[in-house]
Amino acid sequence: MPPLKHRTIPIFVPEVSCPNQCIYCNQRVISGQQKMPTDEEITATIERYSSSFEAGTHVELAFFGGNFTGIPMSEQQRLFDLVRPYCQRLGVQGIRLSTRPDYISDEKVDFLKANGVTTVELGVQSLDDEVLARIRRGYTAETVERAAAIIQKRDIEVGMQMMLGLPGDTAEKSLRTARRIIELGATNTRIYPTLVVARTMLARWYEQGLYTPLTLQEAVNQCKDILYLFETNNITVLRVGLHPTEGFISHTDYLAGPFHVAFKELVQTEIWHDIFCKATLPAGDLVITVPESQLNAAVGHGGKNRNALQQRCRSVKFRTSPNLKPYTFEVNA
């Protein structure tokens, strides 16, 4: 039996409740959401997304964008009450939301549990205290550890979002953050290379020569080790790189940094490139079988890996199998 398809109905809640603005953040630019959606907009979004779901799809409703648990509980309750009839009618299996680690408490999480929340994503960004201080995040790694424990105690899944290339960060620090995310029991994550976004403090630092973002290749090289670590430890990576909004593509909102519309594919291409480079392969006609979900990455962005293999072998063809684990392959010469 094929695995269930997972789909998310996203409701974007702008930063109406963040206690401070981190140096890299302009959530209205990043999410494309300028104001709190109206009730009509929320229900229309639910109807629009749900109309395209196939039977048997595992569906979550997600509140993204802001610091959800920082919203007054009365407003949270209103939002939960608004979406509940749709969740029941559509068979939504759970509610996901994103929030800050320092806005988690026993009372808040009990409230979320009572309203059907099944996953809480924490905007961790880094688990290095020096980096957290540099970006003015307003908490320490210990705050994240405490928040994760509170959430897990209620049998709610924990996701942890992290960033690469922050001020004061290094490849080694980012890799340690990823390892710590695994140790803290996160079941899912998102990986975001730091971009210089218009109208942020980081933009001023960049313009003053006080911050240099990662190059695209540096970001890909850092991310490939982290993505491989997560996926080989059964951590679901929900996103790699920011969603390409119109403002990012046109450079009206994006000033500098490792942005690419196919960033995840670039990263996976490099993982597969390393795998093939280390493998001992016969020089004849090869048929390489790869996991069904990773065919494009194995072939490589722009055919990079296929072209490299054709320099080593007489010919190369790719096939897929639903039974192979990620980043494994079989060869028939």
WOGI-V122717 format. One record per backbone hydrogen bond with DSSP energy under -0.5 kcal/mol. NH is the residue of the N-H (numbers start at 1). CO is the residue of the C=O. If there is no record, write none. Layout:
NH:CO / NH:CO
This chain:
7:58 / 9:60 / 10:8 / 11:62 / 12:10 / 13:11 / 13:64 / 14:12 / 16:14 / 22:20 / 23:135 / 25:22 / 29:26 / 30:26 / 31:27 / 32:28 / 33:27 / 34:32 / 37:12 / 42:38 / 43:39 / 44:40 / 45:41 / 46:42 / 47:43 / 48:44 / 49:45 / 50:46 / 51:47 / 52:49 / 53:50 / 57:54 / 58:5 / 59:57 / 60:7 / 61:94 / 62:9 / 63:96 / 64:11 / 64:62 / 66:64 / 68:66 / 68:98 / 70:67 / 71:67 / 71:68 / 75:72 / 76:72 / 77:73 / 78:74 / 79:75 / 80:76 / 81:77 / 82:78 / 83:79 / 84:80 / 85:81 / 87:83 / 88:84 / 89:85 / 90:86 / 91:87 / 92:87 / 93:59 / 94:59 / 95:116 / 96:61 / 97:119 / 98:63 / 99:121 / 103:100 / 104:101 / 109:105 / 110:106 / 111:107 / 112:108 / 113:109 / 114:110 / 115:111 / 115:112 / 116:113 / 117:112 / 118:95 / 119:95 / 120:157 / 121:97 / 122:120 / 122:159 / 123:99 / 124:122 / 124:161 / 125:161 / 126:124 / 129:127 / 132:128 / 133:129 / 134:130 / 135:131 / 136:133 / 137:132 / 143:140 / 144:140 / 145:141 / 146:142 / 147:143 / 148:144 / 149:145 / 150:146 / 151:147 / 152:148 / 153:149 / 154:150 / 154:151 / 155:152 / 156:151 / 157:118 / 159:120 / 160:188 / 161:122 / 162:190 / 163:125 / 164:192 / 169:166 / 174:170 / 175:171 / 176:172 / 177:173 / 178:174 / 179:175 / 180:176 / 181:177 / 182:178 / 183:179 / 184:180 / 185:182 / 186:181 / 187:158 / 188:158 / 189:236 / 190:160 / 191:239 / 192:162 / 192:190 / 194:164 / 196:256 / 197:195 / 198:253 / 202:23 / 204:200 / 205:201 / 206:202 / 207:203 / 208:204 / 209:206 / 210:205 / 211:205 / 213:211 / 219:215 / 220:216 / 221:217 / 222:218 / 223:219 / 224:220 / 225:221 / 226:222 / 227:223 / 228:224 / 229:225 / 230:226 / 231:227 / 232:228 / 233:230 / 234:231 / 235:230 / 236:187 / 236:234 / 237:235 / 238:189 / 238:236 / 239:189 / 241:191 / 245:243 / 248:245 / 249:245 / 250:246 / 251:248 / 252:247 / 253:247 / 254:247 / 255:196 / 255:253 / 256:196 / 258:194 / 259:257 / 263:260 / 264:240 / 266:262 / 267:263 / 268:264 / 269:265 / 270:266 / 271:267 / 272:268 / 273:269 / 274:270 / 275:271 / 276:272 / 277:273 / 278:274 / 279:275 / 281:279 / 286:284 / 286:315 / 287:332 / 288:317 / 289:287 / 289:330 / 290:288 / 290:319 / 291:328 / 292:321 / 294:291 / 295:292 / 298:294 / 299:295 / 300:296 / 303:300 / 304:301 / 305:299 / 306:299 / 307:303 / 308:304 / 309:305 / 310:306 / 311:307 / 311:308 / 312:308 / 312:309 / 313:309 / 314:283 / 314:284 / 315:284 / 317:286 / 319:288 / 321:290 / 324:321 / 328:325 / 330:289 / 332:287
